[in-house]
Amino acid sequence: MLSAGVKRELTWIIGAVWGLLFFAWLTDWWLQSLFLFIIVYIGRHLWSMHRFEKWMEGSTHRVFPPASGLWSELTYQVSKKQRALEKHADLYLYKSEQFKAASMLIPNAIVSLDQHNEVEWFNQPSKKILGLRHQDIGRKVEGIIRQPEFLQYFRLGNFDSPLIIHALRGSRRTYKVQIISYFETHKLVVASDITELYQLAQIRRDFIANASHELRTPLTVLKGYLELMSDMPGERNPQWDLPLEHMTTQAVRMQAIIEDLLTLSTMEADSINAESEPVDVPEILKQLAIEARQLGSDEHKIVFEIDTHLWLKGYAEPLKSVFMNLVANAVRYSPEGGEIKARWYQDKEGVHFAVSDQGLGIAQEHIPRLTERFYRVDKDRSRGTGGTGLGLAIVKHVLEKHQAHLHIDSLLGKGSTFRCDFPAKFALKAK
């Protein structure tokens, strides 16, 4: 189907040709009539083009310039597109203004940064929380927010976890600062006041730590007397043998839970303040392999593959706790005859410690919650194997101290793989 503009152009050409043919028949000027047609046709298009350019430059106030044929259709389509773009631009501007108005009502401080980390805009709470002023627009954020913790966090460029600041601009309140990337090179700095939430979490941590400390002493006394009574077989009624065994088992389990609670409280309280140091991970894993074989039965096949030249910059004791928890879980939840494989290796993605087993596996809906304290997939089975329900929570917090992540891959009936992924920058070669 021909467009309306093409039809009008053909109509004009046919009319002009008939007119010139009639003129040539009257005057017998056939060649001159052909030249006249060509000149008129080219001149008409040049004049239409001239008016179209003037209209595009904005030199005329017409909606679209008067023209005929193809140029009429062209100007109409351009005008139509222009009106659509203007409507879209008005809608975009309205949405933008609506978003800015809504952001002004949010109690959190929101600052937009461009590709050069210069302030583009900020909302009203940013003035109170971060001390920004209108004249700060266009300035680099490092020159405005001079908090040492923020500057270090911003320069490292790792924004996976938020920054907690306990004092900002002289205020004794606690703030959570998050940096979110958008439009590839732009960033949003979001600062929210979490003082009340942080205080509640601190009260919870203090309660757990204090209660664990207070329970440790009486439990130690109770466990000691139970062991003493168990060592006197000739001076007690044999009917007490089984109750004493059960009480001793539960006392040992309670002691393990208390120790794990204290360890977890230490991790959550950010008490790892010492400087990181080179850790001889291969030596730790060699000792762990011996302990794992003692923990498992003779039916378990335990294999360790260790890169003996690969060390890690970090904290030795917490890392030892991570490795032991993962290996102990694999042994604890693997049936007899199953293979447990632990690997310490490096690839282009970073440094990894992976433990695989051939146990019952874990359903996918449970995996996101495995690092929650006391979360159990099968409560009866977990208690029967002696787990405290805190091991993976400890693993998570230690890995966060090392900017690492725990990846869990599991299939029901096939087994599980727990892998710790450490950044490549922490890798060290053996001395």
DOLUM-779405 format. One record per residue (C-alpha): residue number from 1; residue in three letters; x, y, z. Coordinates in steps of 0.001 Angstrom, whole numbers. Layout:
   marse   vexpa      east     north        up
     NUM     ALA         X         Y         Z
...
***
This chain:
   marse   vexpa      east     north        up
       1     MET         0         0         0
       2     LEU      1280      3427      -945
       3     SER      1381      6104      1722
       4     ALA      -686      9296      1436
       5     GLY      2427     11336       715
       6     VAL      3497      9078     -2175
       7     LYS       -17      9183     -3621
       8     ARG       -28     12995     -3488
       9     GLU      3426     13110     -5080
      10     LEU      2311     10824     -7929
      11     THR      -811     12942     -8409
      12     TRP      1293     16102     -8696
      13     ILE      3726     14435    -11180
      14     ILE       915     13114    -13379
      15     GLY      -828     16491    -13393
      16     ALA      2404     18338    -14218
      17     VAL      3270     15869    -16999
      18     TRP      -168     16229    -18614
      19     GLY        59     19999    -18421
      20     LEU      3494     20073    -20047
      21     LEU      2453     17594    -22724
      22     PHE      -481     19833    -23590
      23     PHE      1856     22862    -23657
      24     ALA      4342     21016    -25892
      25     TRP      1538     19914    -28264
      26     LEU       396     23512    -28638
      27     THR      3884     25020    -29089
      28     ASP      5732     21995    -30523
      29     TRP      8477     22635    -27899
      30     TRP      8921     19029    -26720
      31     LEU     12540     19249    -25574
      32     GLN     12039     22616    -23906
      33     SER      8972     21261    -22080
      34     LEU     11029     18339    -20720
      35     PHE     13730     20710    -19440
      36     LEU     11044     22943    -17940
      37     PHE      9495     19955    -16095
      38     ILE     12879     18909    -14682
      39     ILE     13694     22453    -13525
      40     VAL     10283     22948    -11909
      41     TYR     10402     19534    -10198
      42     ILE     13928     20062     -8790
      43     GLY     13205     23649     -7774
      44     ARG     10008     22572     -5971
      45     HIS     11946     19995     -3923
      46     LEU     14774     22416     -3122
      47     TRP     12258     25017     -1906
      48     SER     10461     22413       239
      49     MET     13767     21280      1647
      50     HIS     14689     24862      2520
      51     ARG     11412     25425      4396
      52     PHE     11794     22059      6184
      53     GLU     15305     23002      7397
      54     LYS     14052     26363      8668
      55     TRP     11257     24608     10519
      56     MET     13658     22063     12054
      57     GLU     15932     24909     13212
      58     GLY     12971     26571     14923
      59     SER     13028     29655     12689
      60     THR      9293     29332     12071
      61     HIS      6453     29059     14581
      62     ARG      4296     26878     12352
      63     VAL      3296     23438     13640
      64     PHE      4724     22119     10368
      65     PRO      5655     24032      7192
      66     PRO      3234     24091      4251
      67     ALA      4364     21613      1636
      68     SER      2976     19076      -779
      69     GLY      3698     15544     -1797
      70     LEU      6471     13654       -19
      71     TRP      7547     16691      1985
      72     SER      4070     17128      3368
      73     GLU      4062     13519      4597
      74     LEU      7582     13866      5965
      75     THR      6815     17017      7947
      76     TYR      3610     15475      9258
      77     GLN      5419     12353     10520
      78     VAL      8214     14425     12082
      79     SER      5648     16661     13801
      80     LYS      3825     13597     15099
      81     LYS      7028     12134     16522
      82     GLN      7996     15478     18002
      83     ARG      4663     15803     19823
      84     ALA      5012     12235     21127
      85     LEU      8528     12970     22384
      86     GLU      7381     16181     24056
      87     LYS      4553     14310     25741
      88     HIS      6980     11603     26880
      89     ALA      9440     14245     28132
      90     ASP      6666     15960     30100
      91     LEU      5662     12626     31631
      92     TYR      9304     11821     32468
      93     LEU      9754     15251     34050
      94     TYR      6564     14738     36074
      95     LYS      7743     11324     37285
      96     SER     11165     12744     38122
      97     GLU      9656     15598     40113
      98     GLN      7287     13146     41799
      99     PHE     10220     10926     42811
     100     LYS     12189     13887     44156
     101     ALA      9163     15096     46127
     102     ALA      8676     11606     47606
     103     SER     12384     11306     48463
     104     MET     12158     14546     50424
     105     LEU      9636     12897     52746
     106     ILE     11752      9790     53398
     107     PRO     13445     10048     56827
     108     ASN     16664      8536     55455
     109     ALA     19351     10711     53911
     110     ILE     19614     10105     50148
     111     VAL     22437     11570     48054
     112     SER     22843     11002     44304
     113     LEU     26392     10923     42896
     114     ASP     27423     11138     39248
     115     GLN     30191      9172     37522
     116     HIS     32822     11460     39088
     117     ASN     31418     10947     42609
     118     GLU     30127     14507     42609
     119     VAL     26819     15349     44297
     120     GLU     23924     15687     41826
     121     TRP     21057     16153     44307
     122     PHE     20060     15237     47854
     123     ASN     16901     15188     49946
     124     GLN     15987     17245     53000
     125     PRO     17152     14768     55716
     126     SER     20649     14824     54157
     127     LYS     21061     18347     55517
     128     LYS     20503     17189     59084
     129     ILE     22192     13763     58976
     130     LEU     25121     14432     56623
     131     GLY     25343     18223     56882
     132     LEU     24911     18869     53155
     133     ARG     24115     22341     51794
     134     HIS     22901     23571     48415
     135     GLN     26380     24813     47549
     136     ASP     27674     21221     47899
     137     ILE     26026     20239     44608
     138     GLY     28838     19577     42135
     139     ARG     31409     18851     44859
     140     LYS     33019     15450     45409
     141     VAL     31428     13485     48235
     142     GLU     34855     12706     49793
     143     GLY     35305     16412     50426
     144     ILE     31903     16739     52108
     145     ILE     31582     13637     54309
     146     ARG     34932     13508     56069
     147     GLN     34150     10670     58488
     148     PRO     37255      8386     58459
     149     GLU     35173      5176     58438
     150     PHE     33121      6431     55500
     151     LEU     36181      7520     53511
     152     GLN     37833      4124     53969
     153     TYR     34604      2292     53077
     154     PHE     34076      4474     49993
     155     ARG     37628      4084     48714
     156     LEU     37632       293     49091
     157     GLY     34667       150     46714
     158     ASN     33156     -3031     48226
     159     PHE     29531     -2102     48939
     160     ASP     28095     -5602     49429
     161     SER     27688     -4971     53167
     162     PRO     26505     -1705     54746
     163     LEU     28727       492     56904
     164     ILE     27776      1035     60549
     165     ILE     28874      4419     61958
     166     HIS     28443      5007     65698
     167     ALA     29053      8751     65611
     168     LEU     28418     11118     62716
     169     ARG     29063     14866     62801
     170     GLY     29275     14834     66602
     171     SER     26012     12947     67038
     172     ARG     26104      9923     69363
     173     ARG     23543      8047     67319
     174     THR     24197      4978     65159
     175     TYR     23734      5135     61388
     176     LYS     23732      2524     58646
     177     VAL     25247      3775     55391
     178     GLN     24604      1939     52128
     179     ILE     25947      2757     48683
     180     ILE     23881      1528     45729
     181     SER     25083      1670     42119
     182     TYR     22669      2595     39327
     183     PHE     23000      3639     35685
     184     GLU     26346      1748     35743
     185     THR     28417      4754     36880
     186     HIS     26058      6599     39246
     187     LYS     25618      5926     42961
     188     LEU     23113      6521     45731
     189     VAL     24361      7095     49269
     190     VAL     21620      6146     51750
     191     ALA     22111      6848     55474
     192     SER     19489      5677     57980
     193     ASP     19278      6108     61749
     194     ILE     19305      2650     63392
     195     THR     20114      3738     66951
     196     GLU     17097      2033     68555
     197     LEU     17500     -1166     66525
     198     TYR     21215     -1278     67267
     199     GLN     20624      -782     70988
     200     LEU     18064     -3608     71027
     201     ALA     20509     -5881     69184
     202     GLN     23259     -4893     71624
     203     ILE     20998     -5708     74588
     204     ARG     20280     -9110     73037
     205     ARG     23976     -9800     72455
     206     ASP     24897     -8700     75976
     207     PHE     22169    -10864     77462
     208     ILE     23318    -13944     75542
     209     ALA     26973    -13330     76431
     210     ASN     26249    -12670     80116
     211     ALA     23835    -15591     80436
     212     SER     26355    -17906     78767
     213     HIS     29123    -16767     81124
     214     GLU     26876    -17224     84149
     215     LEU     25767    -20690     83035
     216     ARG     29276    -21880     82286
     217     THR     30393    -22129     85946
     218     PRO     27405    -24064     87409
     219     LEU     27368    -26333     84365
     220     THR     31059    -27091     84830
     221     VAL     30401    -27985     88494
     222     LEU     27417    -30153     87521
     223     LYS     29411    -31930     84798
     224     GLY     32276    -32506     87223
     225     TYR     30028    -34194     89794
     226     LEU     28412    -36314     87093
     227     GLU     31849    -37505     85975
     228     LEU     32786    -38203     89593
     229     MET     29636    -40272     90112
     230     SER     30246    -42133     86868
     231     ASP     33754    -43116     88067
     232     MET     32362    -44840     91201
     233     PRO     30681    -47951     89744
     234     GLY     31037    -50043     92908
     235     GLU     29472    -47467     95243
     236     ARG     26138    -46838     93538
     237     ASN     23056    -48740     92499
     238     PRO     23428    -50064     88910
     239     GLN     20008    -48610     88061
     240     TRP     21675    -45153     88040
     241     ASP     24100    -46064     85235
     242     LEU     21759    -45146     82353
     243     PRO     20423    -41883     83943
     244     LEU     23995    -40768     84693
     245     GLU     25036    -41497     81116
     246     HIS     22110    -39472     79750
     247     MET     22768    -36564     82132
     248     THR     26450    -36503     81205
     249     THR     25601    -36504     77485
     250     GLN     23186    -33608     77898
     251     ALA     25640    -31692     80090
     252     VAL     28305    -32038     77392
     253     ARG     25789    -30853     74790
     254     MET     24808    -27839     76928
     255     GLN     28475    -26994     77380
     256     ALA     28993    -27106     73594
     257     ILE     25997    -24799     73058
     258     ILE     27328    -22307     75627
     259     GLU     30785    -22301     74037
     260     ASP     29251    -21700     70601
     261     LEU     27048    -18902     71983
     262     LEU     30103    -17192     73466
     263     THR     31981    -17574     70188
     264     LEU     29054    -16156     68227
     265     SER     28710    -13224     70650
     266     THR     32392    -12472     70099
     267     MET     31915    -12458     66328
     268     GLU     28814    -10244     66447
     269     ALA     30461     -7788     68830
     270     ASP     33203     -7046     66264
     271     SER     35792     -8099     68778
     272     ILE     38259     -9293     66112
     273     ASN     40250     -6081     66194
     274     ALA     43765     -7427     65785
     275     GLU     45651     -6946     62556
     276     SER     45200     -9787     60089
     277     GLU     48250    -11977     59564
     278     PRO     49460    -14752     57259
     279     VAL     47648    -17953     58197
     280     ASP     49179    -21352     57459
     281     VAL     45928    -22921     56279
     282     PRO     47560    -26134     54957
     283     GLU     48942    -26896     58450
     284     ILE     45527    -26204     60026
     285     LEU     43865    -28560     57549
     286     LYS     46437    -31302     58146
     287     GLN     45596    -31274     61865
     288     LEU     41914    -31066     61024
     289     ALA     42170    -34160     58805
     290     ILE     43449    -36146     61792
     291     GLU     40647    -34875     64035
     292     ALA     38016    -35562     61357
     293     ARG     39102    -39194     61051
     294     GLN     38863    -39531     64826
     295     LEU     35402    -37926     64792
     296     GLY     34082    -40185     62015
     297     SER     33649    -43918     62059
     298     ASP     35895    -46413     60321
     299     GLU     33273    -46688     57579
     300     HIS     33666    -43041     56521
     301     LYS     36061    -42268     53695
     302     ILE     37598    -38833     54396
     303     VAL     39755    -37230     51684
     304     PHE     41629    -33913     51935
     305     GLU     43058    -32184     48855
     306     ILE     45256    -29311     50049
     307     ASP     47322    -26818     48085
     308     THR     50302    -26823     50440
     309     HIS     51680    -23568     49008
     310     LEU     48468    -21564     49493
     311     TRP     48211    -19432     52644
     312     LEU     45597    -16818     53526
     313     LYS     45718    -13381     55088
     314     GLY     43274    -13410     57987
     315     TYR     42687    -14625     61546
     316     ALA     43897    -18123     62411
     317     GLU     41590    -19179     65267
     318     PRO     38311    -18025     63670
     319     LEU     39319    -19690     60379
     320     LYS     40093    -22899     62242
     321     SER     36568    -22723     63715
     322     VAL     35077    -22341     60210
     323     PHE     36952    -25315     58764
     324     MET     36201    -27507     61779
     325     ASN     32478    -26685     61732
     326     LEU     32085    -27529     58057
     327     VAL     34055    -30774     58245
     328     ALA     32335    -31839     61480
     329     ASN     28919    -31217     59905
     330     ALA     29856    -33323     56888
     331     VAL     30987    -36201     59116
     332     ARG     27994    -35831     61432
     333     TYR     25372    -35933     58677
     334     SER     27006    -38489     56365
     335     PRO     25904    -42119     56546
     336     GLU     28487    -44812     57152
     337     GLY     30295    -45711     53962
     338     GLY     29896    -42201     52560
     339     GLU     32802    -40168     51193
     340     ILE     33681    -36755     52607
     341     LYS     35951    -34617     50481
     342     ALA     37579    -31358     51620
     343     ARG     39457    -29120     49151
     344     TRP     41666    -26065     49666
     345     TYR     42463    -24468     46327
     346     GLN     42712    -21283     44275
     347     ASP     41288    -20402     40862
     348     LYS     40690    -17222     38856
     349     GLU     37671    -16394     41055
     350     GLY     39599    -16430     44337
     351     VAL     40525    -18796     47163
     352     HIS     38157    -21579     48207
     353     PHE     37607    -24159     50939
     354     ALA     34963    -26693     49901
     355     VAL     33545    -29662     51810
     356     SER     31402    -32218     49959
     357     ASP     29526    -35165     51415
     358     GLN     27215    -37924     50236
     359     GLY     24597    -37398     52912
     360     LEU     20837    -37025     52644
     361     GLY     21079    -33516     51178
     362     ILE     19035    -30413     51968
     363     ALA     15825    -29204     50317
     364     GLN     16198    -25898     48464
     365     GLU     13689    -24031     50666
     366     HIS     15900    -24596     53725
     367     ILE     19202    -23375     52230
     368     PRO     18644    -19577     52661
     369     ARG     18025    -20057     56396
     370     LEU     20832    -22489     57238
     371     THR     23065    -19756     58699
     372     GLU     20390    -18608     61163
     373     ARG     21172    -19526     64756
     374     PHE     19415    -22677     65997
     375     TYR     17774    -23261     62618
     376     ARG     17468    -26988     61951
     377     VAL     16234    -28838     58879
     378     ASP     15452    -31935     60941
     379     LYS     15370    -31115     64654
     380     ASP     15241    -34693     65909
     381     ARG     18084    -35835     63675
     382     SER     20238    -32780     64518
     383     ARG     19886    -33324     68252
     384     GLY     20683    -36982     67811
     385     THR     23955    -36174     66067
     386     GLY     25031    -33701     68740
     387     GLY     24827    -30467     66749
     388     THR     24241    -27165     68539
     389     GLY     22518    -25352     65662
     390     LEU     25072    -22515     65851
     391     GLY     27920    -23794     63696
     392     LEU     26883    -22241     60393
     393     ALA     25971    -18957     62110
     394     ILE     29559    -18827     63388
     395     VAL     30843    -19684     59903
     396     LYS     28843    -16817     58395
     397     HIS     30188    -14218     60834
     398     VAL     33813    -15342     60477
     399     LEU     33557    -15224     56687
     400     GLU     32134    -11701     56867
     401     LYS     35274    -10660     58774
     402     HIS     37285    -11950     55804
     403     GLN     34987    -10368     53159
     404     ALA     34129    -13933     52128
     405     HIS     30872    -15724     51344
     406     LEU     29409    -19159     52008
     407     HIS     27961    -20931     48975
     408     ILE     25735    -23964     49588
     409     ASP     24868    -26463     46864
     410     SER     22701    -29421     47844
     411     LEU     20293    -31980     46373
     412     LEU     18064    -34319     48313
     413     GLY     19471    -37834     48246
     414     LYS     22682    -36685     46528
     415     GLY     24629    -34870     49225
     416     SER     25804    -31321     49854
     417     THR     28753    -29034     49149
     418     PHE     29602    -26099     51421
     419     ARG     32135    -23736     49840
     420     CYS     33837    -20721     51393
     421     ASP     34820    -18138     48754
     422     PHE     37616    -15771     49822
     423     PRO     38731    -12752     47749
     424     ALA     41827    -13374     45643
     425     LYS     43561    -10370     47264
     426     PHE     43880    -12351     50524
     427     ALA     45805    -15210     48895
     428     LEU     49436    -15662     49966
     429     LYS     52165    -18026     48860
     430     ALA     53926    -20172     51442
     431     LYS     57124    -18714     52826
***
